Amino acid sequence: MIRLENIRKAYDAATSGAVLKGLSVSIEAAEFVAILGRSGSGKTTLLNIIGGLDRDYEGEAVVLGKSLRTLSDKEMSAFRNHTISFVFQSFNLMPHLTCRENVAFPDFFRKGSRAGDARALAQKAMERVGIIHKADSYPNRLSGGERQRVAIARAIFQKPAILLADEPTGNLDTKSSQHIMDLFLELKREDNMSVILVTHDEELAARADRIIRIVDGLVAGDGGGQ
């Protein structure tokens, strides 16, 4: 499903600032993978390459049979919008929109969309993650855990095949972090969704199917989680 071969990425060639140094890894469909590593090890860069946000690298990245660098910008945007969703540490919710409007926002980029359909889909997504009671609230009235649930509802709004989560529990307390992990496990189990989680938390990573450890831009370990 996801295949990375000899990925090399440098942000500053003049100083040999290589972040990924020939990394190769494969991830199967409906697999929950945790990517562990210290700050600066290349975890987020790896996630951005899988998600098509970063296309300036050497090597080959193939997702669902598509070589990402061969896609035009338009093709890449369409592929990403219908296949891949992101969840970030900072939630990235729009403060002037209600939670329901935030969840339905991806529909803005879909041709032929209808407001009623978007509202119904947003309703289902919010019910799925247990945040429907906050549908008409604004993000600044929610706790960190609640805001992350809204962000996850937005991420699953269009039922992606792949969910990429970059330190999604970094701003949350232990209880909220475990609830978010429960949600990810449910999405993987019930929707056959591939979940790729970047984290520095060993305890959270242990609940994944598989842990990939990144050290200095290379895979230093690849083994089972829970």
N, C-alpha and C positions, 0 to 999 in steps of 0.2 A: 504493500500500500504506500509506504514512504521509504524511499531508498536514497541515501546520501553516499556519494562516493568521492573520496579524496577531496573533501571540501577545504579550501584554503581561503582565508579572509584576513586582510590587513587594512587597518584604518589609516596608517601612516607609513607608506613604503620607505620614506626617507630615513626613518628611525627603526626600520624592521619591526614595526609594531604589529606583528601577526597575532590575531586573536584565535583563529582556527588554523591548524597546521597540518592538514591532510586527514581530517576526520572522516570516518566512514561508519555508517550505522543504518540498520533497517528496522522499521516498525510495522507490525502487522495490523490488519483491520481489527477494530474492537479491542485494542490493547490499551491498558492504562500504564503509561510509562512516566516515571519520575526522573527528572534530570537534576542531578546534584552536582554542586561545585562551588568553589569559593568565588567571591566577587572578582570579576575580570577574567574568569576562566573561559568564557565564551558561551555560556548557557543562553543568554538572551539573544545573542547573535545567531545561534543555531535555531532558536525558535522563529526568529524573523525570516530566516532563509526558508524554513519549512512553510511558513505562512505567506511567502511571496512578497514580504515587505522589503526585503533586502535582496537585490538581484545582482549586486556587484561582488562577485566571488569567483574563484576558480573551482573546477570540479563539476559534478553533476548532481542536481537535486530533482528527483522524480517523485511526484505525488499523484496517486490514483492514475498511474500510467502516463502522466503528462510531464515532460521535461520543462521545468518552470522557465528556464531562460530562453526557450524557443517561442514562448507566448508573447504576443504583442501586449502593449499596455492595456488595451481594451479587453483582450482575451484574458489577461491576468486578473483584471478587476472583476470580470464576470465569473471567472473560476473561483476566485476568493470569496465573492459575495454569496455564492451558492454552495460552497463546499467547506469553508473554513471559518471559524469564529474565534475571537480572542476574548480573554478575561485578564484584566490587568490589576496590579496592586492598588492603583489609584482610582479604580472604579470607572473613571471617565464618563460620568453621568452629566447631563446638561441641567444646570440648576433651575433654568426657567421653564422646564417641562415637567409635567407630573411623572410619576413612576411609570404609569401605563404608557404615556407618550414616549418616554425614554425607551421602553421595551419595544414599541412598535416603530421606532425610528428607522431601522433597516428597510422598512417597507417603502420609505421615501425614494430609495434607489431602484425599486423594482418597477418595471414597465407594466402598465395595465392593472396596477394595484387599486383596491377599493377600500375606503376608510372603514367600512363595516367589517370587511374580512380581516383587516389589520387589527382592529379592536378585538375581534374574537380570538385571533391567534395570540395576541398579547395577553388576553385573559387566561388562555390555556397555559401559556408559558409561566405566568405568575402563579397560577394555581399549582403548577408542577413543582415550583421551588418554594412554595409556602409563604408567598409574600403578597397574595391577592388583597389582603386586608389593608394594604398600603397603596393600592392602585392610584388613588386620587391625591396622595400626598406628594410633596416635593422632596427631593433628595436631602436637603438640609435639615429635614425633620426626622430623619432616620438614623439609626445607629450604624456603625461600620459594617456589622454583619448583615443588617438589612439592606444596606446599599450594595453590598457584594451580591446578595441574592437577586436584586434587581438587575445588576450587571450580567449575572448568569442567565436570567430570564431573557434578556436582550440577546445574549449570545446564542441561545437555543431557539430563538424566535423562528428562524428559517430552517430548523432541523439540519444542522451541518453534519457532515460525516466526521469532521475532525474539530476538536476543541483544544485550543492552545491557551494555557494559563501561565502567566508570568508572575510568580510570587503573589498569587491571589490572596494569600492569608497573611501577607507581611504586615498589614496594618490592623490585624484582628487579634482578639484575645484567644486563649486556648480553646475555650468552649465553642466560640464562633468558628474557629479554624476547623475543628473536628466536624461541625455541621456542614461546612462547605465541602469537606472531603467526602462526607456521606452523600452529598448531592452528586459529586463527580462519579462516585462509584455506582450510584443508581443510574446515571445517564449511560455509563459504559455497559452496565448489566442489562438494562431494559431497552435501550435504544441502539445497542451495538455501536455506540459512538467511540471513536478513538480519542483518548484524553492524554495530552502531553503536558505535564506539570513541571515547571521550573521552580525549584525551591532550594533553600539551604537547611530546611528542617528535616532532620533524619527520621523523627517520629512519624511525620506526615508521609514522607517518601516510603516508609516501610509498609504502608497500606496499599501501595501500587502493585501491579502485577510484576513489575520489572523496574530496576533502578540502573540508570546509566550515569556513571560518575565521569565528570569532565575535569581534567587537570591540565592546565597550560595548553588548552586548545586541542586536546586529544582525548579519546576514550580511554580512561584508566581502569574502568571496571564496568561490567555488564552482567547483571545477575537478577535473581528473583527477589521480589518484595515479599508481600504477605503470603 
